[in-house]
Amino acid sequence: MALLKEKHGDQPQIDVAFILKSLGDAYRSLGRYQKSIKSLEASLAINKQVQGDQPNLLAAGALCSLGNVYNELNKHDRAIE
């Protein structure tokens, strides 16, 4: 985190959002779906805080990953949301 702060000052959040998205994908591949959901939702929350409602690739990727998790849990209604 010190490197992130040095690199980005007080705005390292987007890097943290990217890390959380990657962590969510890793949890999904391990079948740890609840941890995956928690990480992906945290990534989306940080991304929204930093980027607002501006469309971006990080948010799109996190939403796609979240949909895939819900699909694997057979929660198709949640996957479509």
C-alpha positions in Angstrom: 0.0 0.0 0.0 2.9 2.3 0.6 4.0 1.9 -3.0 0.5 2.7 -4.2 0.3 5.8 -2.0 3.8 6.9 -3.3 2.7 6.3 -6.9 -0.8 7.8 -6.8 -0.8 10.0 -3.8 -4.2 9.9 -2.1 -5.9 8.1 -5.0 -4.7 4.5 -5.0 -8.3 3.2 -4.9 -8.5 2.3 -8.6 -5.5 0.0 -8.1 -7.2 -1.6 -5.1 -10.4 -2.0 -7.2 -8.3 -3.8 -9.9 -6.7 -6.1 -7.3 -10.0 -6.9 -5.7 -11.4 -7.8 -9.2 -8.5 -10.1 -9.8 -8.9 -11.7 -6.3 -12.6 -12.2 -7.0 -11.7 -14.0 -10.2 -9.2 -16.2 -8.4 -11.7 -17.1 -5.7 -14.2 -18.0 -8.4 -11.7 -20.3 -10.1 -11.2 -22.0 -6.7 -15.0 -22.5 -6.2 -15.0 -20.0 -3.3 -18.0 -18.2 -4.6 -19.0 -16.2 -1.5 -15.5 -14.7 -1.2 -15.6 -14.1 -4.9 -18.8 -12.1 -4.7 -17.6 -10.1 -1.7 -14.3 -9.2 -3.6 -16.1 -8.3 -6.8 -18.7 -6.2 -5.1 -16.0 -4.3 -3.2 -14.2 -3.7 -6.5 -17.3 -2.3 -8.0 -18.0 -0.1 -5.0 -14.5 1.4 -5.1 -14.7 1.8 -8.9 -18.0 3.7 -8.6 -16.5 5.9 -5.9 -13.6 6.8 -8.1 -15.1 6.8 -11.6 -18.7 7.6 -10.7 -21.2 6.2 -13.3 -18.7 6.6 -16.1 -18.5 3.4 -18.1 -15.1 1.7 -17.9 -13.4 -1.6 -18.6 -12.8 -2.4 -14.9 -16.5 -2.1 -14.0 -17.5 -4.1 -17.1 -15.1 -6.9 -16.2 -16.2 -7.0 -12.6 -19.8 -7.1 -13.6 -19.1 -9.9 -16.1 -17.2 -11.9 -13.4 -20.0 -11.4 -10.9 -22.6 -12.6 -13.5 -20.4 -15.7 -14.1 -20.3 -16.4 -10.3 -24.1 -16.2 -10.0 -24.4 -18.4 -13.1 -22.2 -21.1 -11.6 -24.3 -20.9 -8.4 -27.4 -21.4 -10.6 -28.7 -18.0 -9.5 -29.6 -17.0 -13.0 -31.9 -14.2 -12.0 -29.0 -12.6 -10.1 -26.6 -13.2 -13.0 -28.9 -11.2 -15.3 -29.1 -8.3 -12.9 
